[in-house]
Amino acid sequence: MSGAGKGVESHLAEEFDPRLPAEGRATPEKFEIAPLGYIRLHGRRYDTWFSDDPATPSFERYNYLYTTEELAPWADRVQNESGVAQKVFAVTNNHYLGKGVVNALQLLSMLKGAKVNVPDPLRVKYPELEKIAELPPERPTLFPME
């Protein structure tokens, strides 16, 4: 999303340390505005981020699907930054099993206030995407995807 850009010189960075108490973690309202906005969502797997357990695979730290309720404040933040920053990038890095793509589509739908194009394979795996899907599935299905 692009905005007017006021040239505010500050940094947008998330100091992510899951060992911090909840009030010390990054939240949408704790960021400063910059000419370039960058928001990166990794997921909320605090239990696995700095795990020393060798049985915990590294991909588990990204194995998180944000709910629409959890994404809503981030959509608000992107919208607010787009009025100040020249460009705003939101990266969904919770990539395990396509969850980042799911959350990116949900975030895009929130920002546009409209339905978006959802690939059929994602619709099958994540039926919650039906709510934001612009078009019906390419192939008819025997059972509704609800």
Wavefront OBJ file of the C-alpha trace (Angstrom):
o trace
v 0.000 0.000 0.000
v 1.324 3.450 -0.767
v 0.659 6.651 1.094
v 1.462 10.345 1.060
v 4.796 9.916 2.825
v 5.803 12.603 5.319
v 9.479 11.615 5.417
v 9.471 10.745 9.112
v 12.932 9.430 9.913
v 12.590 6.555 12.308
v 12.838 2.812 12.171
v 10.258 0.084 11.889
v 11.646 -2.983 13.584
v 10.207 -5.760 15.654
v 12.307 -6.747 18.616
v 11.039 -10.296 18.879
v 12.072 -12.204 21.926
v 9.519 -14.774 23.069
v 11.204 -14.938 26.457
v 9.884 -11.454 27.177
v 6.658 -11.146 29.118
v 3.616 -10.515 26.926
v 3.718 -6.764 27.608
v 7.283 -6.615 26.233
v 6.520 -8.300 22.919
v 5.912 -6.388 19.721
v 2.311 -5.508 19.020
v 0.841 -3.470 16.166
v 0.582 -0.288 18.234
v 4.227 -0.405 19.417
v 5.824 0.385 16.048
v 7.101 3.743 14.885
v 6.375 5.131 11.435
v 9.092 5.351 8.766
v 9.269 6.348 5.094
v 9.389 2.621 4.416
v 7.137 0.412 6.505
v 8.028 -3.241 6.945
v 5.938 -5.619 8.997
v 6.923 -9.251 9.285
v 4.617 -11.816 10.831
v 6.389 -15.010 11.885
v 3.614 -16.606 13.890
v 3.176 -16.951 17.613
v 4.931 -20.188 18.416
v 6.802 -18.776 21.390
v 7.197 -22.299 22.755
v 9.410 -23.354 19.823
v 11.301 -20.206 18.828
v 14.364 -20.712 21.025
v 13.798 -24.362 21.843
v 16.891 -26.348 22.725
v 15.003 -29.596 22.266
v 16.622 -31.463 19.337
v 13.324 -33.301 18.788
v 11.625 -30.001 17.867
v 12.084 -29.401 14.129
v 13.064 -25.846 13.162
v 10.004 -25.474 10.900
v 7.748 -25.675 13.964
v 8.576 -22.071 14.881
v 6.765 -20.964 11.698
v 3.881 -23.419 12.055
v 1.196 -20.948 13.029
v -1.992 -19.763 11.353
v -3.150 -16.342 12.549
v -6.877 -15.993 13.137
v -8.726 -13.157 11.454
v -9.076 -11.608 14.911
v -5.281 -11.656 15.328
v -4.751 -10.207 11.834
v -7.250 -7.346 12.207
v -4.971 -5.056 14.270
v -2.134 -5.674 11.793
v -4.415 -4.715 8.898
v -5.284 -1.529 10.786
v -1.577 -0.850 11.312
v -0.743 -1.354 7.625
v -3.608 0.976 6.709
v -2.453 3.627 9.196
v 1.160 3.423 8.013
v 0.129 3.701 4.388
v -1.050 7.239 5.137
v 2.411 8.224 6.359
v 4.959 5.905 4.779
v 5.770 5.992 1.083
v 5.463 2.210 0.881
v 4.398 -0.438 3.359
v 5.367 -4.096 3.056
v 3.719 -6.806 5.115
v 5.477 -10.172 4.957
v 3.809 -13.281 6.298
v 6.714 -15.531 7.162
v 4.685 -18.215 8.938
v 5.305 -20.278 5.838
v 4.889 -23.852 7.055
v 2.209 -25.693 5.024
v 1.250 -22.509 3.163
v -0.041 -20.748 6.273
v 1.773 -17.540 5.340
v -0.040 -17.470 1.987
v -3.373 -18.051 3.734
v -2.722 -15.171 6.129
v -1.455 -12.946 3.297
v -4.692 -13.516 1.379
v -6.739 -12.790 4.493
v -4.751 -9.629 5.185
v -5.100 -8.514 1.562
v -8.851 -9.069 1.706
v -9.066 -7.004 4.902
v -7.050 -4.173 3.370
v -9.012 -4.141 0.116
v -12.349 -4.616 1.865
v -13.137 -7.142 -0.858
v -12.844 -10.784 -1.762
v -9.640 -11.994 -3.413
v -8.514 -14.714 -5.798
v -7.866 -17.895 -3.802
v -6.122 -20.884 -5.443
v -8.169 -24.091 -5.293
v -5.511 -26.190 -3.494
v -5.506 -23.672 -0.645
v -9.304 -23.685 -0.516
v -9.273 -27.441 0.009
v -6.621 -27.334 2.744
v -7.971 -24.166 4.419
v -11.774 -24.022 4.034
v -11.877 -20.777 6.035
v -10.683 -19.083 2.823
v -14.110 -19.622 1.247
v -15.297 -16.513 3.120
v -12.867 -14.309 1.186
v -12.772 -16.188 -2.158
v -13.759 -13.987 -5.080
v -14.695 -16.818 -7.447
v -16.218 -20.256 -6.941
v -13.888 -23.269 -7.175
v -12.658 -24.052 -10.694
v -13.978 -27.606 -10.452
v -17.310 -28.533 -8.930
v -17.081 -30.418 -5.651
v -19.336 -33.148 -4.324
v -19.478 -31.508 -0.910
v -19.567 -27.764 -0.182
v -16.264 -26.369 1.120
v -17.481 -24.745 4.329
l 1 2 3 4 5 6 7 8 9 10 11 12 13 14 15 16 17 18 19 20 21 22 23 24 25 26 27 28 29 30 31 32 33 34 35 36 37 38 39 40 41 42 43 44 45 46 47 48 49 50 51 52 53 54 55 56 57 58 59 60 61 62 63 64 65 66 67 68 69 70 71 72 73 74 75 76 77 78 79 80 81 82 83 84 85 86 87 88 89 90 91 92 93 94 95 96 97 98 99 100 101 102 103 104 105 106 107 108 109 110 111 112 113 114 115 116 117 118 119 120 121 122 123 124 125 126 127 128 129 130 131 132 133 134 135 136 137 138 139 140 141 142 143 144 145 146
